[in-house]
Amino acid sequence: MTNPTLSELEAAAGREKPAFGGDAHIVCDNLVRIYKTEGVEVVALQGLDLLVGKGELLAVVGASGSGKSTLLNVLSGLDVPTAGVARVAGMDLLAMTARDRLRYRREVVGFIWQQTARNLLPYLSARENVELPMKLAGRARRGRAAELLDLLGVGHCADRRTPEMSGGEQQRVAIAVALANAPQLILADEPTGELDSETSEQVFESLRRANRELGVTVVVVTHDPLVSEQVDRTIGIRDGRTSSETLRREGAEGQVVAEEYAVLDRVGRLQLPRDFMNALDMERRVRLELEADHIGVWPAREEPADEQ
Ligand SMILES: Nc1ncnc2c1ncn2[C@@H]1O[C@H](COP(=O)(O)OP(=O)(O)OP(=O)(O)O)[C@@H](O)[C@H]1O
């Protein structure tokens, strides 16, 4: 092999590097959202990184106030972040015109709220609710509403209005409404928050079916850690940052294996789980040691009194 010439090296250096996240369906890179109210600043997202592949079914969990709804509002195009990168299906959510934003919200993304009443118009039947977004986008197709309701297991509710359906049925119809215009991404904010566990399981099954059969990417936000048992990947958010990831896969004997990982950012920062830190009284600094196949983390040594 011959050595490259200077001009070849210059050309290689000048070539554009692929953007962070490549062609991931959702890319959040160092996302920041600061709210200002009466002169007080609240940093709701502080450098959040997230990559989601096309067709994934993902849960985002975290304590109240950790930034989950803020993230969802950004991804749904309802809110604009203060800084960083947010891209969905190749569209830059920070640089969109008002017109592109409207189109994005109508055609690219579907949304499901926690409050069942917020998702549906009570004086319309389930079928009419599903047809409404199609009519608004000028692309109504006969039969599509019934197909979607059937797919999600609520075909029997087509002619019922909201008060004639259970909470779980309403949420499954809401998923059909969100899917009406064939979005690429469905976002759901605590979709099972008002439901008992059996009904939540049915709503999750509908989300899974939409994901599997229609290939739509699904992101569900919840503060219920049990939800992570229903999805392949769970992202934990703490203090406005992604702090952990739980991956679930099938083990050799068909059993489900869940592995929890800490998230390492591009410059090497990671958040230790708070209970680990508390258990070993770790604060302020830790001692690191590089071993052949892992890095050891120890509490800092006690300083002798006369050296302090
Ligand atoms: N419009 C706003 N103005 C000012 N501060 C806000 C606003 N919205 C959210 N915040 C603050 O930002 C932080 C993150 O809020 P966010 O609603 O995203 O958290 P969350 O994880 O969804 O919480 P919950 O589970 O309770 O809904 C909180 O400290 C919250 O008080």
The ligand as an ORCA input file, in Angstrom:
! r2SCAN-3c Opt
* xyz 0 1
  N     -43.363     26.013     32.169
  C     -42.472     25.906     33.158
  N     -41.990     27.001     33.793
  C     -41.067     26.890     34.775
  N     -40.555     25.710     35.204
  C     -40.991     24.588     34.620
  C     -41.976     24.613     33.569
  N     -42.222     23.335     33.177
  C     -41.433     22.547     33.947
  N     -40.693     23.286     34.800
  C     -39.694     22.781     35.777
  O     -38.755     22.013     35.069
  C     -38.393     20.834     35.808
  C     -38.710     19.588     34.987
  O     -40.136     19.490     34.843
  P     -40.878     18.338     34.010
  O     -42.338     18.652     34.018
  O     -40.227     18.174     32.700
  O     -40.573     17.054     34.910
  P     -41.272     15.616     34.890
  O     -40.157     14.638     35.057
  O     -42.131     15.478     33.703
  O     -42.162     15.659     36.198
  P     -43.607     14.967     36.465
  O     -43.366     13.494     36.474
  O     -43.981     15.504     37.801
  O     -44.513     15.421     35.356
  C     -39.149     20.918     37.123
  O     -38.279     21.507     38.078
  C     -40.304     21.850     36.805
  O     -40.703     22.555     37.965
*
